[in-house]
C-alpha cells in the first residue's frame, strides 16, 4: 500500500488539475482545471481546508441515477467532484475517504 496523495497533472488542453488518490492508488476525487500550477496548488490547499466540513460536500445524482459528490469551498465554488458510485452508501464511503485522506496526502507533481 502506498500513501494518499494529490497528483498534479497537465490536462489535454494544457491546464493543470489534480486527483486525490487513496492509499490503494484509487482516484477518489478529481479537481476542476486551473490555468496555472499555483492556482492548482491553491485548490489542493482548499481541499485540505474544506474537506473536514460535511456541509461542503454536495451529494448529487447523475442523469442515469448514479450518485456522486462535489466538494465546495466556503464561498460555494466547486473545487472538484468524485467518481460516479453505484449506491449512495458507496458515495458516503467516498466522502469519508476524502475526509480521511486529504489532510495527510502528499503532493506528487507529475508535470515537472
C-alpha positions as CSV (number, residue, x, y, z in Angstrom):
1,X,0.0,0.0,0.0
2,X,1.2,3.5,-0.8
3,X,0.3,6.8,0.7
4,X,-2.7,9.1,-0.1
5,X,-1.6,11.8,-2.5
6,X,-2.6,14.7,-4.6
7,X,-1.3,14.1,-8.1
8,X,-0.9,17.2,-10.2
9,X,-1.3,16.6,-13.9
10,X,-1.5,18.5,-17.1
11,X,-4.9,18.3,-18.8
12,X,-5.1,17.8,-22.6
13,X,-5.8,21.5,-23.0
14,X,-2.6,22.4,-21.2
15,X,-4.2,23.5,-18.0
16,X,-3.5,21.9,-14.6
17,X,-5.7,19.6,-12.4
18,X,-5.2,17.1,-9.6
19,X,-6.5,13.8,-8.4
20,X,-6.7,12.8,-4.8
21,X,-5.8,9.1,-4.5
22,X,-6.3,6.8,-1.6
23,X,-3.6,4.6,-0.1
24,X,-4.5,1.8,-2.6
25,X,-4.0,4.3,-5.5
26,X,-7.7,4.6,-6.4
27,X,-8.8,8.1,-7.5
28,X,-11.4,9.3,-5.1
29,X,-11.6,13.0,-6.2
30,X,-10.8,15.0,-9.3
31,X,-10.4,18.7,-9.3
32,X,-11.6,21.4,-11.7
33,X,-9.0,22.6,-14.2
34,X,-6.7,25.6,-13.4
35,X,-4.8,27.9,-15.8
36,X,-1.7,28.0,-13.6
37,X,0.1,25.4,-11.4
38,X,0.0,27.9,-8.5
39,X,-3.8,28.0,-8.7
40,X,-3.9,24.2,-8.8
41,X,-1.8,24.1,-5.6
42,X,-4.2,26.6,-4.0
43,X,-7.0,24.2,-5.0
44,X,-5.2,21.4,-3.1
45,X,-4.9,23.6,-0.1
46,X,-8.6,24.3,-0.4
47,X,-9.4,20.6,-0.4
48,X,-7.3,20.1,2.7
49,X,-9.0,23.0,4.4
50,X,-12.6,22.3,3.4
51,X,-12.8,18.5,3.4
52,X,-13.4,18.5,7.2
53,X,-16.8,20.2,6.8
54,X,-19.5,17.8,5.8
55,X,-21.8,20.7,4.7
56,X,-19.3,21.5,1.9
57,X,-19.9,18.0,0.3
58,X,-22.8,18.4,-2.1
59,X,-24.5,15.0,-2.6
60,X,-25.8,14.8,-6.2
61,X,-27.2,12.3,-8.7
62,X,-26.3,12.0,-12.3
63,X,-28.9,11.8,-15.1
64,X,-28.5,8.0,-15.1
65,X,-29.2,7.9,-11.3
66,X,-25.6,7.3,-10.2
67,X,-24.7,9.2,-7.0
68,X,-21.6,11.4,-6.8
69,X,-20.5,14.4,-4.8
70,X,-18.9,17.8,-5.4
71,X,-16.7,19.4,-2.8
72,X,-17.1,23.1,-2.5
73,X,-15.1,25.8,-0.8
74,X,-16.6,28.0,1.9
75,X,-17.6,30.5,-0.9
76,X,-19.6,27.7,-2.5
77,X,-17.3,27.4,-5.5
78,X,-16.9,23.8,-6.7
79,X,-13.3,22.6,-6.1
80,X,-13.9,19.2,-7.8
81,X,-16.0,16.1,-7.9
82,X,-16.0,12.4,-7.2
83,X,-16.2,9.5,-9.4
84,X,-19.7,8.0,-10.0
85,X,-20.9,5.5,-7.5
86,X,-23.4,2.6,-7.8
87,X,-25.0,3.3,-4.4
88,X,-25.5,6.2,-2.0
89,X,-23.7,4.1,0.7
90,X,-20.7,3.8,-1.6
91,X,-20.7,7.6,-2.2
92,X,-20.8,8.2,1.6
93,X,-17.7,5.9,1.9
94,X,-16.1,8.1,-0.9
95,X,-16.7,11.2,1.1
96,X,-15.3,9.5,4.3
97,X,-12.2,8.6,2.2
98,X,-11.7,12.2,1.2
99,X,-12.1,13.4,4.8
100,X,-9.6,10.7,6.0
101,X,-7.0,11.1,3.2
102,X,-6.9,14.7,2.2
103,X,-5.2,16.1,5.3
104,X,-2.2,13.7,5.2
105,X,-1.9,13.4,1.5
106,X,1.5,14.2,-0.1
107,X,1.7,16.3,-3.3
108,X,3.1,14.5,-6.4
109,X,3.7,16.9,-9.2
110,X,3.8,14.8,-12.4
111,X,4.2,17.9,-14.6
112,X,7.9,18.5,-13.9
